[in-house]
Amino acid sequence: MLWAKNLLFGSVVLGGAIALGANLMPPPEPKITRHDAQVYREPDFRATVRRVDTAFERQWADDKLNVAEPADDLLVARRLSLGLMGTVPSLEEIRQFESLPPDERLPWWIEHILQDGRCHDYLAERLARSYVGTEDGPFLLYRRRRFTTWLADEVAHNRPYDATVRELIAGRGLWTDNPATNFVSVTAQPEMGNKPDPVRLAGRVTRAFLGLRIDCAQCHNHPFASWKQDDFESLSAFFGQTHLGFAGIQDGPGEYQVDDKKREIMRTVAPKAPFSEELMPKDGTRRQQLAAWVTHPKNPYFARATVNRIWAFLAGQPLQAPVDNLEPEGASGGDALHPAIGLLADDFVAHGFDLRRLIRIIASTRVFRLASASDRDVTEAEERAWAIFPLTRLRPEQVAGGLLQSSSIRTIDADTHLAWRLLRAQQLNDFVKRYGDSGEDEFDGRGGTIPQRLLLMNGDLIREKIKESPFNATSRIAIQAPNETKTLEVAYLGVLSRRPTPAERAHFEPFLADKALPRSQRMEDLFWSLLNSTEFSWNH
């Protein structure tokens, strides 16, 4: 038996040595993922992009605004990666990106992201926040992870967005078997026999799918818009026959009633659309009718709200703020809707509510590819008109995702070993919990906090990811880079998705060449400086 134990021990040691050696070896030259750039050259696609560009350019010309220069392709790639995957491009991906002809790089990168499971999971989580918030929901009656997994599948298969939303509003069954019903079950009221809450459901529907705050008229008539209390009550009534039982979410008898405190009676409210009643079908359950009305191609708010939210995911800010308040033009005293929203919405409807096409178009516009920096003072008017790309503080999970990917030479994706992916998920969740989750109010523009800055400066995760280790980029780069110039370049690409400027080279190269400190310490200091730079924590 002793020989067997020795053999087992030797096998474990040998396996570990082989794994360690493989990790220290330069990664193999990655293969370019499959992509088809033909869609970007189609006349219909180019025409829509051009119409959107023209809408912005006309405003810039009319207002005599200075327009920023185009951004570097790698910077645009970083924006796309953060907006659609919640992380920065890996060194492997940057090497693939730069191996392509310049005119193919961004189309390839967009397609690469859209095929990636990281994109499906990240968009699912962002969408879920607008649908069901960030709460845990009622015990046993709500499965958030099941819900986001289903949403990720919807994104992965590029199911028409209107079909997904109809399933959310009108779906029936158990929240485990039909995950879409979690949209309803999350509102179950224990004090009311677990009956779903029509008021909360109506508020979610209007804000998430129509970009309207009709729920502001819940208790009284809206002071600035045309919405009345009756409008919101009538919308809530579409959920008056929604029940939760052993078979899950179902539709049955019943009416929606409100407590009329003025008249001291329980008043029955009939369902009614707050506008465009002609779009409401006569057949189906009340929730099916509402779902068909919300997603009707002639209901302009549905497409506009989707366009504005997807724009916000990509750019860090909605084209029209707030993201859930696309009131009729001028109704609330705000600015009229930007014409680009209508142009993108029209294309979205005309092409079957195709989310991938919408993403491709936004990412192909001139405005999305503008630089965020200028050698002159930028005016408030230029920022409002998107004549320069806006600076936006990264969300907590984007900071964590960027930190984890920057510390690895290899891409952390679905092909990564399961153990590494589980570890990454745990580290990301722990970091976000300490950093502070921004909740469902995703585009509130809140500033950074001192605890957040201290966490980046002295937190356990950043110390773990920059220390000398055969699994960290600091050690891998130190071993493989032939000189200080290359070391600095690779570090900048991995963390900031760009190469250092001459001034930065002049500052850091002598530091890296100075042998007063161990090389491992110099690499740690370099990565700490880059990860704690303002540039790392902002989308730009």
Residue pairs with C-beta under 8 A, 6 or more apart in sequence:
20 470
23 470
23 471
23 476
24 470
24 476
24 479
26 480
27 92
27 409
27 410
29 95
30 92
30 93
30 95
30 96
32 96
32 99
32 100
32 108
33 96
33 108
33 111
33 112
33 115
34 115
35 107
35 108
35 111
35 112
36 111
37 104
37 107
37 108
37 111
39 45
39 357
39 360
40 46
40 107
40 360
40 364
45 357
45 360
45 361
45 364
48 343
48 344
48 347
48 361
49 361
49 364
49 365
51 343
52 340
52 343
52 344
52 361
52 365
52 367
53 365
53 366
53 367
55 338
55 339
55 340
55 343
56 340
56 365
56 366
56 367
56 385
56 386
56 387
57 366
59 65
59 385
60 67
60 385
60 387
63 381
63 385
65 379
65 381
65 382
65 385
65 387
66 374
66 376
66 382
66 387
67 370
67 382
67 387
67 388
68 370
68 371
68 372
68 373
68 374
68 387
68 388
68 389
69 370
69 371
70 366
70 369
70 370
70 371
71 369
71 370
71 371
71 372
71 389
72 371
72 498
73 97
73 102
73 105
73 106
74 89
74 94
74 97
74 98
74 493
74 497
74 498
75 371
75 497
75 498
75 540
76 106
76 363
76 368
76 369
77 89
77 94
77 97
77 105
77 106
77 109
77 497
78 88
78 89
78 497
79 314
79 315
79 368
79 389
79 539
79 540
80 106
80 109
80 110
80 113
80 314
80 363
81 87
81 88
81 89
81 113
81 497
82 88
82 316
82 394
82 398
82 402
82 539
83 313
83 314
83 315
83 316
83 539
84 113
84 114
84 119
84 122
84 123
84 313
84 314
84 359
85 113
85 116
85 118
85 119
85 122
85 401
86 118
86 122
86 395
86 397
86 398
86 401
87 118
87 398
87 401
87 402
87 404
87 405
87 412
88 401
88 402
88 405
88 406
88 495
88 497
89 97
89 109
89 405
89 497
90 405
90 408
90 409
90 410
90 411
90 412
90 494
91 409
91 410
91 473
91 490
91 493
91 494
92 409
92 410
92 411
93 109
93 112
93 411
94 493
94 494
94 497
96 108
96 112
97 105
97 108
97 109
98 105
100 108
106 363
106 364
106 369
110 359
110 360
110 363
113 119
114 356
114 359
114 360
116 413
116 414
117 152
117 156
117 413
117 414
118 413
118 414
119 155
120 152
120 153
120 155
120 156
121 148
121 152
123 151
123 152
123 155
123 313
124 148
124 149
124 151
124 152
124 154
124 155
125 148
125 397
126 313
126 442
127 151
127 155
128 144
128 147
128 148
128 151
129 439
129 440
129 442
130 207
130 208
130 309
130 324
130 440
130 442
131 168
131 183
131 204
131 208
132 144
132 147
132 182
132 183
132 186
132 204
133 186
133 439
133 440
134 437
134 439
134 440
135 186
136 142
136 144
137 144
137 182
137 185
137 186
137 188
138 185
138 186
138 188
138 190
138 194
141 175
141 185
141 186
141 188
141 194
141 244
142 175
142 182
142 185
142 186
142 188
143 175
143 176
143 179
143 182
144 182
144 186
146 175
146 176
146 179
146 182
147 175
147 179
147 180
147 182
147 183
149 179
150 179
150 180
151 164
154 164
155 355
158 354
158 355
158 356
160 352
160 353
160 354
161 306
161 353
161 354
161 355
162 295
162 302
162 353
163 353
164 180
165 209
165 291
165 294
165 295
165 302
166 288
166 291
166 292
166 294
166 295
167 180
168 180
168 183
168 291
169 183
169 205
169 209
169 287
169 290
169 291
169 294
170 284
170 285
170 287
170 288
170 290
170 291
171 178
171 180
171 181
171 183
171 184
171 249
172 178
172 181
172 248
172 249
172 250
172 251
173 181
173 247
173 248
173 249
174 181
174 247
174 248
174 249
175 181
175 182
175 185
175 248
175 249
177 248
178 248
178 249
181 248
181 249
183 204
184 196
184 201
184 239
184 242
184 244
184 249
185 196
185 244
185 248
185 249
187 196
187 197
187 200
187 201
187 204
188 194
188 195
188 196
188 197
188 244
189 195
189 196
189 197
194 244
195 242
195 243
195 244
196 239
196 242
196 243
196 244
196 249
198 236
198 237
198 238
198 239
198 240
198 242
198 256
199 215
199 218
199 236
201 236
201 239
201 242
202 214
202 215
202 232
202 235
202 236
202 238
202 239
203 214
203 215
203 218
205 235
205 290
205 294
206 212
206 213
206 214
206 215
206 235
207 213
207 215
207 324
208 305
208 324
209 294
209 295
209 302
209 305
209 306
210 294
210 299
210 301
210 302
210 305
210 326
211 301
211 304
211 305
211 308
211 309
211 323
211 324
211 325
211 326
212 227
212 301
212 305
212 324
212 325
212 326
212 327
213 222
213 225
213 324
213 325
213 327
214 222
214 227
214 231
214 232
214 235
214 274
215 232
216 222
216 225
216 227
217 225
217 227
217 228
217 229
217 231
217 232
218 229
218 232
219 229
220 229
221 227
221 228
221 229
222 228
224 327
224 331
224 332
224 333
225 327
225 328
225 331
225 332
226 328
226 331
227 274
231 274
232 274
233 256
233 258
233 269
234 269
234 270
234 271
234 272
234 273
234 274
235 271
235 272
235 273
235 274
235 290
236 256
236 269
237 255
237 256
237 269
237 270
237 271
237 272
237 286
238 271
238 286
238 287
238 289
238 290
239 256
239 286
239 287
240 254
240 255
240 256
240 257
240 269
240 271
240 286
241 251
241 252
241 253
241 254
241 255
241 285
241 286
241 287
242 249
242 250
242 251
242 287
243 249
243 250
243 251
243 252
243 254
244 250
251 285
251 286
251 287
255 268
255 269
255 270
256 268
256 269
256 271
257 266
257 267
257 268
257 269
258 266
258 267
258 269
259 266
259 267
260 266
260 267
271 286
271 289
271 290
273 279
273 280
273 293
276 293
276 296
276 298
276 299
279 292
279 293
279 296
279 298
279 299
280 289
280 292
280 293
281 288
281 289
281 292
281 293
282 289
283 289
284 292
293 299
294 302
295 302
295 353
296 302
297 303
297 349
300 342
300 345
301 326
303 345
303 346
303 348
303 349
303 353
304 326
304 337
304 341
304 342
304 345
305 324
305 326
306 345
306 348
306 353
306 355
306 358
307 319
307 341
307 344
307 345
307 348
307 358
308 318
308 319
308 320
308 323
308 326
308 341
309 318
309 323
310 355
310 358
310 359
310 362
311 318
311 319
311 344
311 362
312 318
312 319
312 323
312 442
312 443
314 359
314 362
314 363
314 368
315 362
315 368
315 389
315 390
315 392
315 539
316 390
316 392
316 443
316 539
317 390
317 392
317 443
317 445
318 443
319 338
319 340
319 341
319 386
320 326
320 335
320 337
320 338
320 341
321 443
322 443
323 442
323 443
325 332
325 334
326 337
326 341
327 334
329 336
329 337
330 336
340 367
344 358
344 361
344 362
347 357
347 358
347 361
348 354
348 357
348 358
351 357
362 368
367 386
367 389
368 389
370 386
370 387
370 388
370 389
371 388
371 389
372 388
372 389
372 390
372 391
372 540
373 540
374 388
378 388
382 388
383 390
389 540
391 538
391 539
391 540
392 445
392 538
392 539
392 540
393 445
393 446
393 447
393 448
393 537
393 538
393 539
394 402
394 537
394 538
394 539
395 438
395 442
396 431
396 432
396 435
396 436
396 437
396 438
397 428
397 432
398 539
399 431
399 435
399 456
399 537
400 427
400 428
400 431
400 432
400 435
400 461
401 428
402 495
402 536
403 431
403 461
403 462
403 465
403 531
404 412
404 424
404 427
404 428
404 461
404 465
405 411
405 412
406 465
406 473
406 494
406 495
406 527
406 530
406 531
407 465
407 466
407 472
407 473
407 474
407 527
408 471
408 472
408 473
409 473
409 476
409 477
409 494
410 416
412 420
412 421
412 424
414 421
416 424
427 461
430 461
431 455
431 459
431 461
434 455
434 459
435 452
435 455
436 449
436 451
436 452
438 444
438 446
448 537
455 462
456 462
456 531
456 532
456 537
457 532
462 528
462 531
465 472
465 527
466 472
466 474
466 523
466 524
466 527
466 528
466 531
467 474
467 524
468 474
468 475
468 520
468 523
468 524
469 475
470 476
473 491
473 494
473 527
474 520
474 523
474 524
474 526
474 527
475 520
475 523
477 487
477 490
477 491
477 494
477 523
478 487
478 519
478 520
478 523
481 487
481 490
484 509
484 512
484 513
485 505
485 509
487 512
487 523
488 500
488 504
488 505
488 508
488 509
488 512
488 526
489 499
489 500
491 523
491 526
491 527
491 530
492 498
492 499
492 500
492 504
492 530
493 499
495 527
495 530
495 531
495 536
496 530
496 533
496 535
496 536
500 508
508 526
511 522
511 525
511 526
512 522
512 526
514 522
517 525
530 536
